[in-house]
Amino acid sequence: GSDEVLVDPHTLSTDLTVSVNFVDYSEDGSLVAYGTRTGGADELLVKFLNVDTRKELTDQLPLARYLGIEVTPDKKGVYYSRFANGVSRVYYHAFGTDNASDPLIFGDGYGPEKILSVELSPDGRWLLLPVYYGWAATKVELWMKNLAAGTPVTPIVNDIEARFAPKFGGDLLYVETNWEAPHGRIMTIPLASTARSNWKTVVPEQKDAVIDDFALADGKLFVNYLRNVASSVKVFKADGKSAGQIEFPALGTVGGISGRWDGGEMFFTYT
């Protein structure tokens, strides 16, 4: 993200042209990855801060454009997507090593028009690798690597002209898509068996409302619909059964919907 955050004023330059941008954190919150940006530059210098000691690691990711950074739960390294030389590629950096030797994880063969991102499951077992066909992508590929088994990267879907927006939810991948559903629907894909025959629709398409976004929190789905230029948020159980909706005092717009599958809170903005 690009939200301005306070890290530790004693570690930062007093140069007012330098801004600090939040990037990622470990699952236990004790290690923070953040980037420093000078002026209006797109490039970040990524650093790592031990929250308990308030000291930075010696490791840094070089000045570049980053399209996704994921600190591993064991805090031994970080997966990242870097845009350089006109293309984006996904690498892994082990803390304490020279980042010049970071191994390439994914991306060979993709040109400058493809945007590669990276997402890590909370338990660190699964590495999700979305490929966006441009910033306003009408097509998204999903690739997966089983880190626990050490198997190669394999495709979940790369042959459908549709958008796929995934989120980790326990042993499942919840995916909002417009595939065969122009207004959007939400499907589940088992992480251990991603064959298309195992995909299941849990929130079907609605004809009078479009899915704007969704979040997973407390083992439930919070789906933000847009209907007649107004937002409504419906709640579903993990299997798609209705669990009510969030009531608002007046018509308005909901955004920034987010949460954690194993957490007890969901966050959003309402205007």
DRENLOSE-207949 format. One record per residue (C-alpha): x, y, z; residue in one letter; residue number from 0. Coordinates in steps of 0.25 Angstrom, whole numbers, plus 5000, padded with zeros to 4 digits. Example, Ala and Ser with C-alpha at 12.3 -4.5 7.8 and 13.67 -1.06 7.14 Angstrom:
BEGIN
drenmar X = 5049&Y = 4982&Z = 5031&res = a&n = 0 .
drenmar X = 5055&Y = 4996&Z = 5029&res = s&n = 1 .
//
This chain:
BEGIN
drenmar X = 5000&Y = 5000&Z = 5000&res = g&n = 0 .
drenmar X = 5004&Y = 5015&Z = 5000&res = s&n = 1 .
drenmar X = 4998&Y = 5019&Z = 5013&res = d&n = 2 .
drenmar X = 5007&Y = 5028&Z = 5021&res = e&n = 3 .
drenmar X = 5012&Y = 5022&Z = 5034&res = v&n = 4 .
drenmar X = 5021&Y = 5025&Z = 5046&res = l&n = 5 .
drenmar X = 5032&Y = 5015&Z = 5048&res = v&n = 6 .
drenmar X = 5042&Y = 5021&Z = 5057&res = d&n = 7 .
drenmar X = 5046&Y = 5035&Z = 5055&res = p&n = 8 .
drenmar X = 5061&Y = 5032&Z = 5060&res = h&n = 9 .
drenmar X = 5063&Y = 5023&Z = 5048&res = t&n = 10 .
drenmar X = 5058&Y = 5033&Z = 5038&res = l&n = 11 .
drenmar X = 5064&Y = 5044&Z = 5030&res = s&n = 12 .
drenmar X = 5060&Y = 5058&Z = 5034&res = t&n = 13 .
drenmar X = 5059&Y = 5061&Z = 5019&res = d&n = 14 .
drenmar X = 5044&Y = 5065&Z = 5017&res = l&n = 15 .
drenmar X = 5045&Y = 5060&Z = 5003&res = t&n = 16 .
drenmar X = 5046&Y = 5046&Z = 5008&res = v&n = 17 .
drenmar X = 5033&Y = 5038&Z = 5011&res = s&n = 18 .
drenmar X = 5031&Y = 5025&Z = 5018&res = v&n = 19 .
drenmar X = 5021&Y = 5015&Z = 5012&res = n&n = 20 .
drenmar X = 5016&Y = 5003&Z = 5019&res = f&n = 21 .
drenmar X = 5019&Y = 4990&Z = 5011&res = v&n = 22 .
drenmar X = 5016&Y = 4977&Z = 5020&res = d&n = 23 .
drenmar X = 5018&Y = 4971&Z = 5033&res = y&n = 24 .
drenmar X = 5020&Y = 4957&Z = 5039&res = s&n = 25 .
drenmar X = 5009&Y = 4949&Z = 5044&res = e&n = 26 .
drenmar X = 5012&Y = 4952&Z = 5059&res = d&n = 27 .
drenmar X = 5015&Y = 4967&Z = 5056&res = g&n = 28 .
drenmar X = 5029&Y = 4967&Z = 5061&res = s&n = 29 .
drenmar X = 5035&Y = 4969&Z = 5047&res = l&n = 30 .
drenmar X = 5031&Y = 4981&Z = 5038&res = v&n = 31 .
drenmar X = 5035&Y = 4983&Z = 5024&res = a&n = 32 .
drenmar X = 5034&Y = 4997&Z = 5020&res = y&n = 33 .
drenmar X = 5039&Y = 5006&Z = 5008&res = g&n = 34 .
drenmar X = 5045&Y = 5020&Z = 5007&res = t&n = 35 .
drenmar X = 5042&Y = 5028&Z = 4995&res = r&n = 36 .
drenmar X = 5048&Y = 5041&Z = 4991&res = t&n = 37 .
drenmar X = 5039&Y = 5052&Z = 4986&res = g&n = 38 .
drenmar X = 5029&Y = 5047&Z = 4976&res = g&n = 39 .
drenmar X = 5038&Y = 5035&Z = 4971&res = a&n = 40 .
drenmar X = 5031&Y = 5022&Z = 4968&res = d&n = 41 .
drenmar X = 5043&Y = 5014&Z = 4974&res = e&n = 42 .
drenmar X = 5044&Y = 5009&Z = 4988&res = l&n = 43 .
drenmar X = 5056&Y = 5005&Z = 4996&res = l&n = 44 .
drenmar X = 5050&Y = 4994&Z = 5005&res = v&n = 45 .
drenmar X = 5056&Y = 4992&Z = 5019&res = k&n = 46 .
drenmar X = 5052&Y = 4983&Z = 5031&res = f&n = 47 .
drenmar X = 5050&Y = 4987&Z = 5045&res = l&n = 48 .
drenmar X = 5050&Y = 4978&Z = 5057&res = n&n = 49 .
drenmar X = 5038&Y = 4984&Z = 5065&res = v&n = 50 .
drenmar X = 5043&Y = 4979&Z = 5079&res = d&n = 51 .
drenmar X = 5057&Y = 4985&Z = 5078&res = t&n = 52 .
drenmar X = 5053&Y = 4997&Z = 5069&res = r&n = 53 .
drenmar X = 5066&Y = 4993&Z = 5061&res = k&n = 54 .
drenmar X = 5066&Y = 4991&Z = 5046&res = e&n = 55 .
drenmar X = 5072&Y = 4978&Z = 5040&res = l&n = 56 .
drenmar X = 5084&Y = 4979&Z = 5031&res = t&n = 57 .
drenmar X = 5076&Y = 4974&Z = 5019&res = d&n = 58 .
drenmar X = 5070&Y = 4983&Z = 5009&res = q&n = 59 .
drenmar X = 5063&Y = 4982&Z = 4996&res = l&n = 60 .
drenmar X = 5069&Y = 4991&Z = 4985&res = p&n = 61 .
drenmar X = 5062&Y = 5003&Z = 4980&res = l&n = 62 .
drenmar X = 5051&Y = 4999&Z = 4970&res = a&n = 63 .
drenmar X = 5036&Y = 4998&Z = 4968&res = r&n = 64 .
drenmar X = 5030&Y = 4987&Z = 4976&res = y&n = 65 .
drenmar X = 5017&Y = 4980&Z = 4973&res = l&n = 66 .
drenmar X = 5016&Y = 4971&Z = 4985&res = g&n = 67 .
drenmar X = 5024&Y = 4968&Z = 4997&res = i&n = 68 .
drenmar X = 5021&Y = 4956&Z = 5007&res = e&n = 69 .
drenmar X = 5029&Y = 4954&Z = 5020&res = v&n = 70 .
drenmar X = 5029&Y = 4939&Z = 5023&res = t&n = 71 .
drenmar X = 5022&Y = 4935&Z = 5036&res = p&n = 72 .
drenmar X = 5036&Y = 4929&Z = 5041&res = d&n = 73 .
drenmar X = 5042&Y = 4943&Z = 5038&res = k&n = 74 .
drenmar X = 5054&Y = 4936&Z = 5031&res = k&n = 75 .
drenmar X = 5051&Y = 4943&Z = 5018&res = g&n = 76 .
drenmar X = 5042&Y = 4950&Z = 5008&res = v&n = 77 .
drenmar X = 5035&Y = 4948&Z = 4995&res = y&n = 78 .
drenmar X = 5034&Y = 4960&Z = 4986&res = y&n = 79 .
drenmar X = 5030&Y = 4964&Z = 4972&res = s&n = 80 .
drenmar X = 5039&Y = 4975&Z = 4966&res = r&n = 81 .
drenmar X = 5038&Y = 4983&Z = 4953&res = f&n = 82 .
drenmar X = 5051&Y = 4985&Z = 4947&res = a&n = 83 .
drenmar X = 5056&Y = 4985&Z = 4932&res = n&n = 84 .
drenmar X = 5042&Y = 4987&Z = 4927&res = g&n = 85 .
drenmar X = 5037&Y = 4974&Z = 4933&res = v&n = 86 .
drenmar X = 5032&Y = 4969&Z = 4947&res = s&n = 87 .
drenmar X = 5037&Y = 4956&Z = 4953&res = r&n = 88 .
drenmar X = 5035&Y = 4949&Z = 4967&res = v&n = 89 .
drenmar X = 5047&Y = 4946&Z = 4975&res = y&n = 90 .
drenmar X = 5051&Y = 4941&Z = 4989&res = y&n = 91 .
drenmar X = 5061&Y = 4947&Z = 4999&res = h&n = 92 .
drenmar X = 5066&Y = 4940&Z = 5011&res = a&n = 93 .
drenmar X = 5070&Y = 4949&Z = 5022&res = f&n = 94 .
drenmar X = 5085&Y = 4950&Z = 5024&res = g&n = 95 .
drenmar X = 5088&Y = 4947&Z = 5009&res = t&n = 96 .
drenmar X = 5093&Y = 4956&Z = 4998&res = d&n = 97 .
drenmar X = 5080&Y = 4960&Z = 4990&res = n&n = 98 .
drenmar X = 5088&Y = 4960&Z = 4977&res = a&n = 99 .
drenmar X = 5086&Y = 4945&Z = 4978&res = s&n = 100 .
drenmar X = 5072&Y = 4944&Z = 4981&res = d&n = 101 .
drenmar X = 5066&Y = 4932&Z = 4973&res = p&n = 102 .
drenmar X = 5055&Y = 4935&Z = 4963&res = l&n = 103 .
drenmar X = 5042&Y = 4928&Z = 4967&res = i&n = 104 .
drenmar X = 5032&Y = 4932&Z = 4955&res = f&n = 105 .
drenmar X = 5031&Y = 4941&Z = 4943&res = g&n = 106 .
drenmar X = 5039&Y = 4936&Z = 4932&res = d&n = 107 .
drenmar X = 5033&Y = 4939&Z = 4918&res = g&n = 108 .
drenmar X = 5023&Y = 4950&Z = 4923&res = y&n = 109 .
drenmar X = 5025&Y = 4963&Z = 4916&res = g&n = 110 .
drenmar X = 5024&Y = 4978&Z = 4921&res = p&n = 111 .
drenmar X = 5009&Y = 4978&Z = 4919&res = e&n = 112 .
drenmar X = 5007&Y = 4967&Z = 4930&res = k&n = 113 .
drenmar X = 5007&Y = 4971&Z = 4945&res = i&n = 114 .
drenmar X = 5011&Y = 4960&Z = 4954&res = l&n = 115 .
drenmar X = 5008&Y = 4960&Z = 4969&res = s&n = 116 .
drenmar X = 5010&Y = 4951&Z = 4981&res = v&n = 117 .
drenmar X = 5002&Y = 4947&Z = 4993&res = e&n = 118 .
drenmar X = 5005&Y = 4937&Z = 5004&res = l&n = 119 .
drenmar X = 4995&Y = 4929&Z = 5012&res = s&n = 120 .
drenmar X = 4996&Y = 4933&Z = 5027&res = p&n = 121 .
drenmar X = 5002&Y = 4919&Z = 5030&res = d&n = 122 .
drenmar X = 5013&Y = 4921&Z = 5020&res = g&n = 123 .
drenmar X = 5009&Y = 4908&Z = 5013&res = r&n = 124 .
drenmar X = 5004&Y = 4914&Z = 5000&res = w&n = 125 .
drenmar X = 5009&Y = 4924&Z = 4990&res = l&n = 126 .
drenmar X = 4999&Y = 4931&Z = 4981&res = l&n = 127 .
drenmar X = 5004&Y = 4937&Z = 4969&res = l&n = 128 .
drenmar X = 4993&Y = 4946&Z = 4961&res = p&n = 129 .
drenmar X = 4996&Y = 4951&Z = 4947&res = v&n = 130 .
drenmar X = 4989&Y = 4964&Z = 4943&res = y&n = 131 .
drenmar X = 4987&Y = 4967&Z = 4928&res = y&n = 132 .
drenmar X = 4989&Y = 4982&Z = 4930&res = g&n = 133 .
drenmar X = 4985&Y = 4991&Z = 4942&res = w&n = 134 .
drenmar X = 4970&Y = 4991&Z = 4938&res = a&n = 135 .
drenmar X = 4971&Y = 4976&Z = 4936&res = a&n = 136 .
drenmar X = 4960&Y = 4969&Z = 4928&res = t&n = 137 .
drenmar X = 4968&Y = 4956&Z = 4930&res = k&n = 138 .
drenmar X = 4975&Y = 4950&Z = 4942&res = v&n = 139 .
drenmar X = 4983&Y = 4938&Z = 4943&res = e&n = 140 .
drenmar X = 4985&Y = 4930&Z = 4957&res = l&n = 141 .
drenmar X = 4997&Y = 4922&Z = 4959&res = w&n = 142 .
drenmar X = 5001&Y = 4914&Z = 4972&res = m&n = 143 .
drenmar X = 5013&Y = 4908&Z = 4979&res = k&n = 144 .
drenmar X = 5012&Y = 4898&Z = 4990&res = n&n = 145 .
drenmar X = 5024&Y = 4903&Z = 4999&res = l&n = 146 .
drenmar X = 5022&Y = 4892&Z = 5009&res = a&n = 147 .
drenmar X = 5023&Y = 4881&Z = 4999&res = a&n = 148 .
drenmar X = 5034&Y = 4889&Z = 4991&res = g&n = 149 .
drenmar X = 5027&Y = 4886&Z = 4978&res = t&n = 150 .
drenmar X = 5028&Y = 4895&Z = 4965&res = p&n = 151 .
drenmar X = 5019&Y = 4906&Z = 4962&res = v&n = 152 .
drenmar X = 5006&Y = 4901&Z = 4955&res = t&n = 153 .
drenmar X = 4994&Y = 4908&Z = 4949&res = p&n = 154 .
drenmar X = 4980&Y = 4909&Z = 4956&res = i&n = 155 .
drenmar X = 4974&Y = 4917&Z = 4944&res = v&n = 156 .
drenmar X = 4981&Y = 4923&Z = 4932&res = n&n = 157 .
drenmar X = 4972&Y = 4920&Z = 4920&res = d&n = 158 .
drenmar X = 4959&Y = 4928&Z = 4924&res = i&n = 159 .
drenmar X = 4957&Y = 4942&Z = 4919&res = e&n = 160 .
drenmar X = 4951&Y = 4947&Z = 4932&res = a&n = 161 .
drenmar X = 4956&Y = 4954&Z = 4945&res = r&n = 162 .
drenmar X = 4959&Y = 4946&Z = 4958&res = f&n = 163 .
drenmar X = 4961&Y = 4953&Z = 4971&res = a&n = 164 .
drenmar X = 4966&Y = 4943&Z = 4982&res = p&n = 165 .
drenmar X = 4966&Y = 4943&Z = 4997&res = k&n = 166 .
drenmar X = 4971&Y = 4932&Z = 5006&res = f&n = 167 .
drenmar X = 4961&Y = 4926&Z = 5016&res = g&n = 168 .
drenmar X = 4966&Y = 4914&Z = 5024&res = g&n = 169 .
drenmar X = 4968&Y = 4902&Z = 5014&res = d&n = 170 .
drenmar X = 4961&Y = 4909&Z = 5003&res = l&n = 171 .
drenmar X = 4963&Y = 4920&Z = 4993&res = l&n = 172 .
drenmar X = 4951&Y = 4929&Z = 4992&res = y&n = 173 .
drenmar X = 4951&Y = 4936&Z = 4978&res = v&n = 174 .
drenmar X = 4942&Y = 4947&Z = 4973&res = e&n = 175 .
drenmar X = 4940&Y = 4946&Z = 4958&res = t&n = 176 .
drenmar X = 4932&Y = 4951&Z = 4946&res = n&n = 177 .
drenmar X = 4934&Y = 4937&Z = 4939&res = w&n = 178 .
drenmar X = 4920&Y = 4933&Z = 4934&res = e&n = 179 .
drenmar X = 4915&Y = 4944&Z = 4944&res = a&n = 180 .
drenmar X = 4916&Y = 4958&Z = 4939&res = p&n = 181 .
drenmar X = 4911&Y = 4964&Z = 4952&res = h&n = 182 .
drenmar X = 4921&Y = 4955&Z = 4960&res = g&n = 183 .
drenmar X = 4920&Y = 4942&Z = 4968&res = r&n = 184 .
drenmar X = 4929&Y = 4936&Z = 4979&res = i&n = 185 .
drenmar X = 4935&Y = 4922&Z = 4977&res = m&n = 186 .
drenmar X = 4943&Y = 4913&Z = 4986&res = t&n = 187 .
drenmar X = 4956&Y = 4906&Z = 4981&res = i&n = 188 .
drenmar X = 4962&Y = 4895&Z = 4991&res = p&n = 189 .
drenmar X = 4977&Y = 4899&Z = 4992&res = l&n = 190 .
drenmar X = 4981&Y = 4884&Z = 4992&res = a&n = 191 .
drenmar X = 4973&Y = 4881&Z = 4980&res = s&n = 192 .
drenmar X = 4971&Y = 4893&Z = 4970&res = t&n = 193 .
drenmar X = 4966&Y = 4885&Z = 4958&res = a&n = 194 .
drenmar X = 4954&Y = 4892&Z = 4952&res = r&n = 195 .
drenmar X = 4945&Y = 4881&Z = 4955&res = s&n = 196 .
drenmar X = 4947&Y = 4884&Z = 4970&res = n&n = 197 .
drenmar X = 4942&Y = 4899&Z = 4969&res = w&n = 198 .
drenmar X = 4929&Y = 4902&Z = 4975&res = k&n = 199 .
drenmar X = 4920&Y = 4914&Z = 4975&res = t&n = 200 .
drenmar X = 4917&Y = 4919&Z = 4989&res = v&n = 201 .
drenmar X = 4911&Y = 4933&Z = 4986&res = v&n = 202 .
drenmar X = 4904&Y = 4933&Z = 4973&res = p&n = 203 .
drenmar X = 4902&Y = 4945&Z = 4964&res = e&n = 204 .
drenmar X = 4891&Y = 4954&Z = 4967&res = q&n = 205 .
drenmar X = 4884&Y = 4961&Z = 4955&res = k&n = 206 .
drenmar X = 4880&Y = 4974&Z = 4962&res = d&n = 207 .
drenmar X = 4894&Y = 4977&Z = 4969&res = a&n = 208 .
drenmar X = 4909&Y = 4976&Z = 4965&res = v&n = 209 .
drenmar X = 4919&Y = 4971&Z = 4975&res = i&n = 210 .
drenmar X = 4929&Y = 4983&Z = 4977&res = d&n = 211 .
drenmar X = 4938&Y = 4975&Z = 4987&res = d&n = 212 .
drenmar X = 4938&Y = 4965&Z = 4998&res = f&n = 213 .
drenmar X = 4945&Y = 4962&Z = 5011&res = a&n = 214 .
drenmar X = 4948&Y = 4949&Z = 5019&res = l&n = 215 .
drenmar X = 4947&Y = 4951&Z = 5034&res = a&n = 216 .
drenmar X = 4943&Y = 4942&Z = 5046&res = d&n = 217 .
drenmar X = 4941&Y = 4930&Z = 5037&res = g&n = 218 .
drenmar X = 4930&Y = 4938&Z = 5029&res = k&n = 219 .
drenmar X = 4929&Y = 4946&Z = 5016&res = l&n = 220 .
drenmar X = 4925&Y = 4960&Z = 5016&res = f&n = 221 .
drenmar X = 4921&Y = 4964&Z = 5001&res = v&n = 222 .
drenmar X = 4920&Y = 4978&Z = 4997&res = n&n = 223 .
drenmar X = 4909&Y = 4980&Z = 4987&res = y&n = 224 .
drenmar X = 4906&Y = 4992&Z = 4978&res = l&n = 225 .
drenmar X = 4892&Y = 4994&Z = 4975&res = r&n = 226 .
drenmar X = 4885&Y = 5007&Z = 4969&res = n&n = 227 .
drenmar X = 4898&Y = 5014&Z = 4972&res = v&n = 228 .
drenmar X = 4898&Y = 5011&Z = 4987&res = a&n = 229 .
drenmar X = 4906&Y = 5000&Z = 4995&res = s&n = 230 .
drenmar X = 4900&Y = 4989&Z = 5003&res = s&n = 231 .
drenmar X = 4908&Y = 4978&Z = 5011&res = v&n = 232 .
drenmar X = 4903&Y = 4964&Z = 5012&res = k&n = 233 .
drenmar X = 4909&Y = 4954&Z = 5022&res = v&n = 234 .
drenmar X = 4910&Y = 4939&Z = 5018&res = f&n = 235 .
drenmar X = 4915&Y = 4927&Z = 5025&res = k&n = 236 .
drenmar X = 4927&Y = 4919&Z = 5020&res = a&n = 237 .
drenmar X = 4918&Y = 4910&Z = 5012&res = d&n = 238 .
drenmar X = 4910&Y = 4922&Z = 5006&res = g&n = 239 .
drenmar X = 4898&Y = 4922&Z = 5015&res = k&n = 240 .
drenmar X = 4892&Y = 4935&Z = 5018&res = s&n = 241 .
drenmar X = 4896&Y = 4941&Z = 5032&res = a&n = 242 .
drenmar X = 4890&Y = 4955&Z = 5031&res = g&n = 243 .
drenmar X = 4895&Y = 4968&Z = 5026&res = q&n = 244 .
drenmar X = 4901&Y = 4981&Z = 5032&res = i&n = 245 .
drenmar X = 4891&Y = 4992&Z = 5035&res = e&n = 246 .
drenmar X = 4894&Y = 5006&Z = 5031&res = f&n = 247 .
drenmar X = 4886&Y = 5018&Z = 5036&res = p&n = 248 .
drenmar X = 4885&Y = 5024&Z = 5021&res = a&n = 249 .
drenmar X = 4889&Y = 5021&Z = 5007&res = l&n = 250 .
drenmar X = 4904&Y = 5022&Z = 5005&res = g&n = 251 .
drenmar X = 4917&Y = 5017&Z = 5000&res = t&n = 252 .
drenmar X = 4925&Y = 5006&Z = 5006&res = v&n = 253 .
drenmar X = 4940&Y = 5004&Z = 5003&res = g&n = 254 .
drenmar X = 4953&Y = 4999&Z = 5009&res = g&n = 255 .
drenmar X = 4946&Y = 4986&Z = 5013&res = i&n = 256 .
drenmar X = 4956&Y = 4976&Z = 5020&res = s&n = 257 .
drenmar X = 4958&Y = 4966&Z = 5031&res = g&n = 258 .
drenmar X = 4965&Y = 4953&Z = 5035&res = r&n = 259 .
drenmar X = 4959&Y = 4940&Z = 5033&res = w&n = 260 .
drenmar X = 4963&Y = 4935&Z = 5047&res = d&n = 261 .
drenmar X = 4960&Y = 4949&Z = 5053&res = g&n = 262 .
drenmar X = 4948&Y = 4955&Z = 5060&res = g&n = 263 .
drenmar X = 4947&Y = 4968&Z = 5053&res = e&n = 264 .
drenmar X = 4944&Y = 4974&Z = 5040&res = m&n = 265 .
drenmar X = 4948&Y = 4988&Z = 5035&res = f&n = 266 .
drenmar X = 4942&Y = 4997&Z = 5025&res = f&n = 267 .
drenmar X = 4939&Y = 5012&Z = 5022&res = t&n = 268 .
drenmar X = 4925&Y = 5017&Z = 5020&res = y&n = 269 .
drenmar X = 4921&Y = 5031&Z = 5014&res = t&n = 270 .
//
